[in-house]
Amino acid sequence: RLAADLPVPPDLTPADFTDRPYTRIPVERTADTEVIAIGFVGGQTSSVHDHRGSRCVVRVVSGRVLETLFRRLPDGTLEPARSRVL
């Protein structure tokens, strides 16, 4: 719901996304918020990461994204906790 009203930059096209692991295109930044368009070509992934206490809102404009959340085990390793398709 938070991202539903965010505009998609009109000049953003699939040609902006490359075969690198994924493409990050800054859209807007304020003191409290950063909006980034992230483009994945089929099969691309991001590494496991956290947002260091910040919140992340996702809006899929086209296609589908598989999101996998992880939990940290007592020995410090990570294991998948749940996945969902966005």
N, C-alpha and C positions, 0 to 999 in steps of 0.2 A: 504494500500500500504506500509506503514512503516514497518509493521510486516511480510509482505509476504516473505521476504528473511531470516528471523531469523530461524536458524536451530532448529529443535525439538531434544532435547537430545535423542540419540539413545537408552539409557538404561531406558528411561521413559516408563512405561507400566501402564495399567489400575490398576494393583495390587498396584501401589503406591498411589492410591486414596482410601480414606476410607469412613466410614459412619459418620465421623464428619461433621459439617456443610459444610465444603469444605476443600480441602487440598492445601496448598501453598508450592511449592518446588522451592527454589532459583536456578536460572540457571546461571545468570551472573550479576555482579555489577561493575560499573565504577563510576567515580566522577559525571557523568551526567545522567547515565541510570541504571535502575534496571530491569532485566528481571526475571519474576516469572511465573512458570507453575502453573496454578490453575485448579484443577480438581473437577468437580461437578459430583456426581452420580445423576441420574434422581430424580427430586423433591427437591434437595438441593438448598438452597438460600444463599445469603449474605445479611447482614443488609444494610439498606440505609446508604450511606456514600459519602463523597466527597474526592477529592484528594489534597485538600489544596493548590490550585494554580498550581499543577503539571499537566502534561498531562498524559492521559492513552490511550494506544493503545491495542486493543484486536485482537487476532487471534484465531479463533476456529479451532482446529486441527481435532476434531472428534465430531460428534453430532451437537446439536443446543443449543443456549443460548438465553433466553429471557432477554433483557435489558430494564429496565424501568427507565426513567429519571424523576426527580421530580423538582418542582418549590416551592420556599418558598413564602408563602402568607404573607400579611402585619401583621397578628397576630403571625407570627413565625412558624406556622404549615406548613407541607409539603403536596402537593397533586401531584399525578401522572400527568406528562405533556405529555409524549409520550412513547410508547413502540415499540420495533422492535425485530425481531428474527435474530440472527446472526448465 
